[in-house]
Amino acid sequence: MRRYLAFNRPTDFLRRRDFSQKMEATFDFIRAHATPLARVLVVLVLPLALLTGIGTSLLQSQLMQAMRLLKKPTSSNSTLTSAILPDVFTSSTLWLTMLSGILLFAVVHLVVFGYVVLQADRTTDEPVTAGEVWQVVKSRFLGMVGSFIGLGLLFVVASMVVGGVIFGLGSTMSSAPWMIFPLVLLLYIGIFYSFVPLSLYFIVWLREGRGFFGSLTRSFRLAWGKWWSTFGLLMVITFIMYLILILSVTALTALGLPFAGMMGGELDTGTMRVLMIVYSILQSLVTLLYYPFILIALSFQYFNLVERLDGTGTRLMVEAIGAPVPVAAPQGLRPDDEGEY
């Protein structure tokens, strides 16, 4: 029988692992820390997830009402369209939902990565508590939101640069347009390539305490030479989790088919809104249940790359040679054991 790691020592994390070992470590970590991690997620993430689900359901309800109004015959459809759509896309519900979604993204990453990082620095058998993770969330929350916005702006700038290069190439190479396509293709390949190292950004930023550009540089350095392994792990774990997620959402939708009459306006507005809220909340909870698997898999890829580059885990194991072995706490005798000896 395979012996599972407890994941309560730095050397349990800082190890060189191949693809199958990283997948095993991901599910072994969930197996070992499912209860304390779930407790932390419920305390710190669930309220914001519920708020986001409620906002999403209200926004969907507004869109459905606008679509029903558009289907009604009117003498000025263009005027009606211009009157309705701005109310939907500029409503406070949309902006509050977007804001809560950004906050939820930041909190989920801080909680999951924070739990893993704290557990990786652990030297006791006691699991990380919600209070310890909350201290991480409080101290790094603004930085996480700023990093998220910074990465978004970086993507916008990169897109503008690509667009400018394409426009410039189109004007300077009008005599040889066949040369534009491979150059544009190389630009998009470069952007696609950068997404894989950037997937390591948040745990690098959180664990190593580097700045924005320092974390970017470190992420690319870690992924250098290991791009395909990082990409493969990310794609496989994402495919597995989203396949399970799609099956779960499909089952949830099947359970909601008896209420499909609300789409046709057979139910009153109050009942429709309640059902939409419940359905959106359940969708948010199902998504919240599976997304941490992806972050934990990325964490083990990060620890694997750190060990390959820095050899931190090997150095800790060498330093532990000759250290006194921790004395196990005495346990009560059971009828099926022979005591301690």
C-alpha positions, 0 to 999 in steps of 0.5 A, a space after each residue: 500500500 502506498 504511503 501518503 505524505 502528511 504535507 506538514 514539512 517543507 520537504 514534503 513540498 520541495 521535491 522534484 516530481 515528474 508529471 504523474 507525481 505532481 498529479 498524485 501530490 495534488 490529490 494526496 494534498 487534498 486528501 490530507 487537508 480536505 477538512 481544514 482547507 474546506 473550513 478555511 474556504 467556508 469561513 473566508 471565501 463563501 460569503 464573497 462567493 454568495 454575494 457574487 452569485 446573487 449579483 450574477 443572478 440579478 444581472 441575468 434577471 435584468 438581461 432576461 427582462 430586457 430581452 422580453 421587452 425587445 421581443 414585444 412589438 413597438 413602433 420604435 425598436 431602435 429607441 427601445 434598444 437604446 433605452 434598455 441596453 444602457 440601463 443593463 450594461 451601466 447599472 450598478 448591479 453590473 459594476 458591483 458584480 464585476 467588483 465582487 468577481 475581482 475581489 473573489 478572484 483575489 481572495 480565492 488565490 490568497 486563501 488557497 495559495 496562502 494555505 499551501 504556503 503556510 503549510 509548506 513552512 509548517 514544522 508541526 502536525 497541526 493544520 493551518 487555521 482560518 485565523 492564520 490564513 486571514 492574516 495573510 489575506 489582510 496583509 496581502 489583499 491590496 497587493 493581490 488586487 494591484 497585481 491582478 490589475 497590473 497584469 490586466 494592464 500589461 495584457 492591454 498594453 501587449 495587445 496594443 503593441 501587437 495591434 500597432 506592430 500589425 498596423 505598422 507592418 501593413 503600411 511598410 510592407 504593402 509591397 510584400 504582404 506575405 511577410 506580415 503573416 509569419 511576423 504576426 504569428 510570432 507575436 501571438 505565439 509570444 503572447 501565448 508563451 507568456 501565459 504559462 509562466 504567468 500562471 506561476 506569478 501569484 504563488 511566486 509573488 505570495 511566497 517569495 515576497 517579490 515586487 511586481 516585476 521581480 515576480 514576473 522575472 522569477 516566474 519566467 526564470 522558473 518556467 525556462 526549460 520547463 514550459 511544456 511540463 508546466 503547460 501540460 500539467 495546467 491543461 490536464 488538471 484544468 481539463 479534468 476539473 472543468 469536465 467534472 464541473 461541466 458534468 456537475 453543472 449539467 446535473 444541476 441544470 437537469 434538476 432545474 428543468 421543472 423551473 424552465 417555465 420562468 424563461 417563458 414568463 410563466 412564473 411571477 417576477 418574485 419567484 423567478 428572481 428567487 430561482 435565479 438567485 438559488 441557481 447562480 449561488 449553486 453554480 458559484 459553489 460548484 465552481 468554488 469546489 473544483 477551482 482550488 484543485 487547479 491552484 494546488 496543482 500549480 503550487 506543486 509545479 512551482 515547488 518542483 521548479 524551485 527545487 530544480 533551480 535552487 535545491 532548497 529541499 535537498 539542502 533542508 534534508 542534508 541539514 536534517 541529518 543527525 538532528 534528533 528525531 521528534 518524540 511521538 506523543 504517547 497514545 492510548 492503548 487499543 485492543 488491537 495493538 501491543 503498546 509502544 516499544 
